[in-house]
Amino acid sequence: MMGWYVAVFLLLVLAGFGWAVFKSRRRRITLLDLLSRENNERAEREHRLFEFFHELGATTVKAQLDSMMHRVIAEGAAKVMSAQGGALYLYDDEKKVLVPKHSSKGCPPLIALPENIVAQAQTNAGTLASFLRLNGVGLGVGLLGAVFDQRNAEKVSDLQEHVKFDGAKNVFQQQVSAMMAPLIVGKKKLGVLAVANNASSQPFTDDDLEVFQALADQCAFALGSRFAHAEATKKKAMEAELRNASEIQRVLLPEKAPVMAGFEIAGRNVPAALVSGDYYDFIPIGDNHLGAVIADVCGKGISASLITAMCRSVLRANARNDLSPASVLASVNRNLFPDIRVDMFITISYMVIANDGSTVTLARAGHTDPMLWRKSTGLVEEIKSPGLAVGLDRGDVFERVTKDVTIQMESGDVLLLYTDGVNEATDQKDDMFGEERIMELLAESAPRGVQRVVEALIEDVDTFMAGDPKTDDITIVALRKK
């Protein structure tokens, strides 16, 4: 009997042990399943990341597809993070605001919503989308503004309960969880990337935030590369336009100096950049006279070069039958004044020369004073003549002030006209070239002819500046009586 009880007891013990083993095996299988599921989820996320970066890389190199890239970033980030939606805001440096670039369909709103928008959105589905598409975020305003301003990523379990949320509670932002990360390249802040879930989804974890920050860093790098590529393309296009403008401007300058019986004349323009705000021109007037003009537009670049082209055309049109330089300049002023910006004007020296060498008549519209080297004395004198710059007055004052001056020249005398890129050129000590140097150089080079005067002046300015880049255009015209 005792043996039977022992047998039953042993069976019960063995049965209990067997159940314990079974339970232990069940527990071990369940844990393995969980780990396998986590590994599968991790593998799926890695696959989504790979697909995202592949698509992002493809859009980065495509031209004129910024909107596509913005969509790929916002929607791709949401897909990688298994979020309901994503939103991308980029910083507008001029407006000082974060501008919405793309928000995926179903992304909960992440900025404060006005009461009227909330009310309208409950009956009109398009109201909320329109509001989010059209309204930016100021620096430091709300969660997005704070993330951008402070350069720190945020993981938010409940948007409306967050201390930095600046809106009133509403039905569209209940139990919204989100992750937001600043987009930074080097020291430059580009914007903010966000993903979000509503109440039907689980809040994000710390691991999610770590992955999202890494993803945001890659998006920032792609955007930075895109911006750099766009800037390089824009710069290349601008340089091409400037080269074209420079070629056109070169065509407008005289190919060579005209031949006259009584005078020898030379001129040259040296632009500080690809295009110049200076110009000079020689204009045949009938059979017996020549007009010679030198001008300097206040300003640089394309706008200044356009004004010089306008000035050249208007002056040529009015010089054909008029031997009075002051009268021609008055017509130029009346024609150009309505089209010149308030902050721009043109200084001009214009002279009418008799081909036989008998007369030189000059009018100066606010330009630098011409210099005259007298062969008989070897001295240089400045030609003082009244005049107002073109574009400062509608016409009455200009015509009252600007007058003709007749310059008496003897054989061998040299008259020099130049723009302020010569006398105002500065060296490395910020000393100006000045009028005295011009006088000395004119006296030294005038006996060797007008071409030498022009060349020597340009060479001396270059030497004086010691290789520093020019900050202003240089234009010179020299006239010698035979």
C-alpha positions as CSV (number, residue, x, y, z in Angstrom):
1,M,0.0,0.0,0.0
2,M,2.8,2.3,0.9
3,G,4.3,1.6,-2.4
4,W,1.2,2.7,-4.2
5,Y,1.1,6.0,-2.3
6,V,4.7,6.6,-3.2
7,A,4.0,5.9,-6.8
8,V,1.1,8.3,-6.9
9,F,3.2,10.9,-5.1
10,L,6.0,10.5,-7.6
11,L,3.6,10.7,-10.5
12,L,2.2,14.0,-9.1
13,V,5.6,15.4,-8.6
14,L,6.7,14.5,-12.1
15,A,3.4,15.9,-13.4
16,G,4.0,19.1,-11.6
17,F,7.6,19.3,-12.8
18,G,6.4,18.6,-16.3
19,W,3.9,21.5,-16.1
20,A,6.5,23.8,-14.7
21,V,8.8,22.9,-17.7
22,F,5.9,23.5,-20.1
23,K,5.1,26.8,-18.5
24,S,8.8,27.7,-18.7
25,R,8.9,26.7,-22.3
26,R,5.8,28.8,-23.1
27,R,7.4,31.8,-21.4
28,R,10.6,31.3,-23.3
29,I,8.8,31.0,-26.6
30,T,6.8,34.2,-25.8
31,L,9.9,36.2,-25.1
32,L,11.6,35.0,-28.3
33,D,8.5,36.0,-30.2
34,L,8.6,39.5,-28.6
35,L,12.3,39.9,-29.5
36,S,11.6,38.6,-33.0
37,R,8.8,41.1,-33.4
38,E,11.0,44.0,-32.2
39,N,13.7,42.9,-34.6
40,N,11.1,42.8,-37.4
41,E,9.9,46.3,-36.6
42,R,13.5,47.5,-36.4
43,A,14.2,45.9,-39.8
44,E,11.1,47.5,-41.3
45,R,12.1,50.9,-40.0
46,E,15.6,50.5,-41.3
47,H,14.0,49.6,-44.7
48,R,11.8,52.6,-44.6
49,L,14.8,54.8,-43.7
50,F,16.8,53.4,-46.7
51,E,13.9,54.1,-49.0
52,F,13.5,57.6,-47.6
53,F,17.1,58.5,-48.0
54,H,17.2,57.1,-51.5
55,E,14.2,59.2,-52.5
56,L,15.6,62.3,-50.7
57,G,18.9,61.9,-52.5
58,A,17.2,61.7,-55.8
59,T,15.2,64.9,-55.3
60,T,18.2,66.8,-54.0
61,V,19.9,66.8,-57.4
62,K,16.9,67.6,-59.4
63,A,16.5,71.2,-60.6
64,Q,13.4,73.4,-59.9
65,L,11.8,70.7,-57.6
66,D,11.9,72.3,-54.2
67,S,8.3,71.5,-53.5
68,M,8.9,67.8,-54.3
69,M,11.8,67.8,-51.9
70,H,9.7,69.4,-49.2
71,R,7.0,66.8,-49.7
72,V,9.5,63.9,-49.6
73,I,10.9,65.2,-46.3
74,A,7.6,65.8,-44.5
75,E,5.8,62.7,-45.7
76,G,8.9,60.5,-45.6
77,A,9.7,61.4,-42.0
78,A,6.1,60.5,-41.0
79,K,6.4,57.2,-42.8
80,V,9.7,56.3,-41.2
81,M,8.5,57.1,-37.7
82,S,5.1,55.4,-38.3
83,A,3.4,58.8,-37.5
84,Q,0.1,60.0,-38.8
85,G,1.7,63.0,-40.4
86,G,4.7,65.2,-40.8
87,A,5.3,68.9,-41.3
88,L,8.2,71.0,-42.6
89,Y,8.8,74.7,-41.8
90,L,11.7,76.6,-43.3
91,Y,13.1,79.9,-42.1
92,D,12.7,83.0,-44.2
93,D,15.6,85.3,-43.4
94,E,13.9,88.4,-44.9
95,K,10.6,88.0,-43.1
96,K,12.1,86.5,-40.0
97,V,9.5,83.8,-39.8
98,L,9.2,80.0,-40.2
99,V,7.3,79.4,-43.4
100,P,5.1,76.2,-43.8
101,K,6.5,74.3,-46.8
102,H,4.6,71.0,-46.6
103,S,2.2,69.3,-44.2
104,S,1.1,65.7,-45.0
105,K,-2.5,64.8,-45.1
106,G,-3.7,63.8,-41.7
107,C,-1.0,65.6,-39.8
108,P,-2.5,67.2,-36.6
109,P,-2.0,71.0,-36.5
110,L,1.0,71.9,-34.4
111,I,0.5,75.7,-34.1
112,A,-2.1,77.8,-32.2
113,L,-5.5,77.9,-33.9
114,P,-7.7,81.0,-33.6
115,E,-11.2,80.4,-32.3
116,N,-12.8,81.5,-35.6
117,I,-10.7,79.0,-37.5
118,V,-11.6,76.2,-35.1
119,A,-15.3,77.1,-35.5
120,Q,-15.2,77.2,-39.3
121,A,-13.1,74.0,-39.6
122,Q,-15.8,72.0,-37.9
123,T,-18.1,72.6,-40.9
124,N,-15.5,73.2,-43.6
125,A,-12.7,70.7,-44.0
126,G,-10.6,73.0,-46.1
127,T,-10.4,75.8,-43.6
128,L,-7.8,74.2,-41.4
129,A,-5.6,73.1,-44.3
130,S,-5.7,76.6,-45.8
131,F,-4.9,78.3,-42.4
132,L,-1.9,76.0,-41.8
133,R,-0.6,76.5,-45.4
134,L,-0.7,80.3,-45.2
135,N,0.4,81.1,-41.7
136,G,4.0,81.1,-40.6
137,V,5.5,81.0,-37.1
138,G,7.5,83.8,-35.5
139,L,10.8,83.3,-33.8
140,G,10.3,81.9,-30.4
141,V,6.5,81.6,-30.8
142,G,4.9,78.4,-29.6
143,L,6.6,75.0,-29.7
144,L,7.9,75.2,-33.2
145,G,9.4,78.6,-32.7
146,A,11.0,77.5,-29.4
147,V,12.5,74.4,-31.0
148,F,14.0,76.6,-33.8
149,D,15.2,79.3,-31.5
150,Q,16.7,77.1,-28.9
151,R,18.1,74.5,-31.3
152,N,16.7,71.6,-29.2
153,A,14.5,68.7,-30.2
154,E,11.3,68.1,-28.3
155,K,9.2,65.0,-27.6
156,V,5.7,66.0,-26.7
157,S,3.2,63.6,-25.1
158,D,0.3,66.0,-25.2
159,L,0.5,69.1,-27.3
160,Q,-2.1,71.2,-25.5
161,E,-0.7,70.4,-22.1
162,H,2.9,71.5,-23.0
163,V,4.1,74.6,-21.3
164,K,5.3,76.1,-24.6
165,F,2.0,75.6,-26.4
166,D,0.5,79.0,-27.0
167,G,-3.0,78.1,-28.2
168,A,-6.4,77.5,-26.6
169,K,-7.7,73.9,-26.2
170,N,-9.8,72.7,-29.1
171,V,-11.1,69.5,-30.7
172,F,-8.4,69.3,-33.4
173,Q,-5.5,69.2,-31.0
174,Q,-6.7,66.8,-28.3
175,Q,-4.1,64.3,-27.1
176,V,-1.7,65.1,-30.0
177,S,1.8,63.7,-29.4
178,A,4.6,65.0,-31.5
179,M,8.4,65.2,-32.1
180,M,10.0,68.3,-33.4
181,A,13.7,68.9,-34.4
182,P,15.6,71.9,-35.6
183,L,17.2,71.6,-39.0
184,I,20.8,72.9,-38.7
185,V,23.7,72.8,-41.1
186,G,26.9,74.1,-39.4
187,K,25.8,77.3,-37.7
188,K,22.9,78.0,-40.0
189,K,19.4,77.2,-38.9
190,L,17.2,76.2,-41.8
191,G,13.9,75.3,-40.1
192,V,12.0,72.7,-38.2
193,L,10.8,69.2,-39.0
194,A,7.9,67.6,-37.1
195,V,5.9,64.4,-37.0
196,A,2.7,64.0,-35.0
197,N,0.1,61.5,-33.9
198,N,-3.4,62.0,-32.5
199,A,-5.2,60.2,-29.7
200,S,-5.7,57.0,-31.7
201,S,-1.9,56.3,-31.8
202,Q,0.7,55.6,-29.2
203,P,2.9,58.5,-27.9
204,F,6.5,58.5,-29.2
205,T,9.3,56.9,-27.1
206,D,12.8,58.1,-26.3
207,D,14.1,55.6,-28.9
208,D,11.8,57.2,-31.4
209,L,13.2,60.6,-30.6
210,E,16.8,59.4,-31.1
211,V,15.9,58.0,-34.5
212,F,14.0,61.1,-35.4
213,Q,16.9,63.4,-34.5
214,A,19.2,61.4,-36.7
215,L,16.7,61.6,-39.5
216,A,16.3,65.4,-39.1
217,D,20.1,65.8,-39.3
218,Q,20.2,64.0,-42.6
219,C,17.2,66.1,-43.9
220,A,19.1,69.3,-42.8
221,F,22.2,68.1,-44.7
222,A,20.1,67.5,-47.8
223,L,18.4,70.8,-47.6
224,G,21.7,72.6,-47.0
225,S,23.1,70.9,-50.1
226,R,20.0,71.9,-52.0
227,F,20.4,75.5,-50.9
228,A,24.1,75.5,-51.8
229,H,23.3,74.0,-55.2
230,A,20.6,76.5,-55.8
231,E,22.8,79.4,-54.8
232,A,25.6,78.1,-57.0
233,T,23.2,77.8,-60.0
234,K,21.8,81.3,-59.3
235,K,25.3,82.7,-59.1
236,K,26.4,81.0,-62.3
237,A,23.3,82.3,-64.1
238,M,24.0,85.8,-62.8
239,E,27.6,85.7,-63.8
240,A,26.5,84.6,-67.3
241,E,24.1,87.5,-67.5
242,L,26.8,89.9,-66.3
243,R,29.2,88.6,-68.9
244,N,26.5,89.1,-71.6
245,A,25.8,92.6,-70.3
246,S,29.5,93.4,-70.2
247,E,29.9,92.3,-73.8
248,I,27.0,94.5,-74.9
249,Q,28.4,97.4,-72.9
250,R,31.8,96.9,-74.6
251,V,30.0,97.1,-78.0
252,L,28.5,100.5,-77.0
253,L,32.0,102.0,-76.3
254,P,34.0,103.4,-79.2
255,E,36.1,100.9,-81.1
256,K,38.7,103.5,-81.8
257,A,39.3,107.2,-81.5
258,P,38.1,109.3,-84.5
259,V,40.7,111.1,-86.7
260,M,40.4,114.9,-86.8
261,A,42.5,117.5,-88.6
262,G,43.0,119.8,-85.6
263,F,43.0,117.4,-82.6
264,E,44.2,114.1,-81.3
265,I,41.8,112.3,-79.0
266,A,41.9,109.0,-76.9
267,G,39.6,107.4,-74.3
268,R,39.4,104.3,-72.2
269,N,37.0,102.6,-69.7
270,V,38.2,100.2,-67.0
271,P,35.2,98.7,-65.1
272,A,35.6,97.8,-61.5
273,A,33.3,94.8,-62.1
274,L,31.9,93.0,-65.1
275,V,29.6,95.9,-65.9
276,S,30.4,99.6,-65.6
277,G,28.4,102.7,-64.4
278,D,30.9,104.9,-66.4
279,Y,31.0,105.4,-70.1
280,Y,32.6,107.6,-72.8
281,D,31.5,108.2,-76.3
282,F,32.5,110.1,-79.5
283,I,29.6,111.5,-81.6
284,P,30.0,112.9,-85.1
285,I,28.0,116.2,-85.4
286,G,27.6,117.0,-89.0
287,D,30.8,117.2,-91.1
288,N,32.7,119.7,-89.0
289,H,32.3,118.9,-85.3
290,L,32.7,116.0,-82.9
291,G,30.9,115.5,-79.6
292,A,32.9,113.9,-76.8
293,V,31.3,112.8,-73.6
294,I,32.4,111.2,-70.3
295,A,29.8,110.1,-67.7
296,D,29.5,108.4,-64.3
297,V,26.3,107.0,-62.9
298,C,25.9,107.1,-59.1
299,G,25.6,103.4,-58.5
300,K,27.1,100.1,-59.6
301,G,26.1,96.9,-61.3
302,I,23.3,96.2,-63.7
303,S,21.1,99.1,-62.7
304,A,23.9,101.6,-63.2
305,S,24.9,100.0,-66.6
306,L,21.2,100.3,-67.8
307,I,21.2,104.0,-66.9
308,T,24.5,104.5,-68.8
309,A,22.9,102.9,-71.9
310,M,19.8,105.1,-71.6
311,C,22.0,108.2,-71.2
312,R,24.1,107.3,-74.2
313,S,21.1,106.8,-76.4
314,V,19.3,110.0,-75.3
315,L,22.5,112.1,-75.6
316,R,23.3,110.8,-79.1
317,A,19.7,111.6,-80.2
318,N,19.9,115.2,-78.9
319,A,23.5,115.9,-80.1
320,R,23.0,115.6,-83.8
321,N,22.1,119.2,-84.6
322,D,23.0,121.1,-81.5
323,L,26.5,122.7,-81.0
324,S,25.7,123.8,-77.4
325,P,26.8,121.2,-74.9
326,A,24.6,122.8,-72.1
327,S,21.6,122.6,-74.4
328,V,22.2,119.0,-75.1
329,L,22.6,118.1,-71.4
330,A,19.4,120.0,-70.6
331,S,17.5,117.8,-73.0
332,V,19.2,114.7,-71.6
333,N,18.2,115.8,-68.1
334,R,14.5,116.4,-69.0
335,N,14.3,113.1,-70.7
336,L,16.0,111.0,-68.0
337,F,14.7,112.7,-64.8
338,P,11.3,110.9,-64.8
339,D,13.0,107.5,-65.1
340,I,15.9,107.9,-62.6
341,R,15.4,106.7,-59.0
342,V,15.6,109.3,-56.3
343,D,18.9,107.9,-55.0
344,M,20.5,107.9,-58.4
345,F,22.0,110.7,-60.6
346,I,24.6,111.0,-63.5
347,T,27.6,113.3,-63.7
348,I,28.6,114.3,-67.2
349,S,31.2,116.3,-69.0
350,Y,30.3,116.9,-72.6
351,M,32.3,118.9,-75.1
352,V,31.7,119.9,-78.8
353,I,35.0,120.1,-80.7
354,A,35.6,121.7,-84.1
355,N,37.4,119.2,-86.3
356,D,39.8,121.9,-87.5
357,G,41.0,122.7,-84.0
358,S,39.4,126.1,-83.8
359,T,37.1,125.7,-80.8
360,V,36.3,123.5,-77.8
361,T,33.1,124.2,-75.9
362,L,32.3,122.2,-72.8
363,A,29.5,121.9,-70.3
364,R,29.9,120.1,-67.0
365,A,26.9,118.5,-65.3
366,G,28.3,118.0,-61.8
367,H,31.3,116.0,-63.1
368,T,34.9,116.3,-61.8
369,D,36.7,119.4,-63.1
370,P,38.6,118.8,-66.4
371,M,42.3,119.6,-66.3
372,L,44.3,121.5,-69.0
373,W,48.0,121.1,-69.5
374,R,49.6,124.2,-71.1
375,K,52.6,123.3,-73.3
376,S,53.9,126.9,-73.2
377,T,54.2,126.9,-69.4
378,G,54.3,123.2,-68.5
379,L,51.6,123.9,-65.9
380,V,48.2,122.3,-65.3
381,E,45.1,124.2,-64.5
382,E,41.6,123.1,-63.6
383,I,38.7,124.2,-65.8
384,K,36.0,125.5,-63.5
385,S,32.5,125.5,-65.0
386,P,29.1,125.6,-63.3
387,G,26.7,122.6,-63.6
388,L,24.3,120.3,-61.8
389,A,24.2,116.5,-62.1
390,V,21.6,115.0,-64.4
391,G,18.6,113.6,-62.5
392,L,18.6,115.8,-59.5
393,D,16.2,118.4,-60.8
394,R,13.3,118.3,-63.3
395,G,14.9,121.0,-65.4
396,D,14.5,124.6,-64.3
397,V,17.4,124.7,-61.8
398,F,19.6,122.4,-64.0
399,E,19.2,124.8,-67.0
400,R,19.8,127.9,-64.9
401,V,23.0,126.5,-63.5
402,T,24.6,124.4,-66.3
403,K,26.4,126.7,-68.8
404,D,28.7,126.4,-71.8
405,V,32.4,127.2,-71.3
406,T,34.8,127.9,-74.2
407,I,38.2,126.5,-73.7
408,Q,41.1,128.2,-75.4
409,M,43.8,125.7,-76.4
410,E,47.1,126.3,-78.1
411,S,49.1,123.8,-80.2
412,G,50.4,120.9,-77.9
413,D,47.9,121.7,-75.1
414,V,46.2,118.6,-73.5
415,L,42.8,118.6,-72.0
416,L,42.0,115.7,-69.6
417,L,38.5,114.4,-68.5
418,Y,38.2,111.6,-66.0
419,T,35.7,110.0,-63.6
420,D,36.1,109.9,-59.8
421,G,37.3,106.3,-59.9
422,V,40.7,108.0,-60.6
423,N,41.0,110.7,-58.0
424,E,39.1,108.8,-55.3
425,A,41.1,105.5,-55.7
426,T,42.5,104.5,-52.3
427,D,45.6,102.7,-51.3
428,Q,46.0,100.2,-48.4
429,K,46.3,103.1,-45.9
430,D,43.0,104.6,-47.2
431,D,44.8,107.6,-48.7
432,M,43.2,108.9,-51.9
433,F,45.0,109.2,-55.2
434,G,43.9,112.8,-55.3
435,E,44.0,115.7,-57.8
436,E,47.6,116.6,-57.2
437,R,48.9,113.2,-58.4
438,I,46.7,113.6,-61.5
439,M,48.2,117.0,-62.2
440,E,51.8,115.7,-61.8
441,L,51.1,112.7,-64.0
442,L,49.4,114.8,-66.7
443,A,52.4,117.3,-66.8
444,E,54.8,114.4,-67.1
445,S,53.0,112.4,-69.8
446,A,51.3,115.1,-71.9
447,P,54.3,115.8,-74.1
448,R,54.2,112.1,-75.2
449,G,50.6,112.3,-76.5
450,V,47.1,111.6,-75.4
451,Q,47.3,107.8,-75.6
452,R,50.3,107.9,-73.2
453,V,48.3,110.2,-70.8
454,V,45.5,107.6,-70.6
455,E,47.8,104.6,-70.2
456,A,50.0,106.3,-67.6
457,L,47.1,107.4,-65.5
458,I,45.6,103.9,-65.4
459,E,49.0,102.3,-64.7
460,D,49.7,104.8,-61.8
461,V,46.3,104.1,-60.2
462,D,47.0,100.4,-60.3
463,T,50.4,100.9,-58.8
464,F,49.0,103.2,-56.1
465,M,46.3,100.6,-55.1
466,A,49.1,97.9,-54.9
467,G,46.9,95.2,-56.5
468,D,43.8,95.8,-54.4
469,P,40.6,95.3,-56.3
470,K,39.1,98.5,-57.7
471,T,36.0,99.7,-56.0
472,D,34.9,102.2,-58.7
473,D,35.0,102.3,-62.5
474,I,37.7,104.4,-64.2
475,T,37.1,106.3,-67.4
476,I,39.4,108.8,-69.1
477,V,39.3,111.0,-72.2
478,A,42.2,113.1,-73.3
479,L,42.3,115.7,-76.1
480,R,45.5,117.3,-77.6
481,K,45.5,120.2,-80.0
482,K,47.8,119.5,-82.9
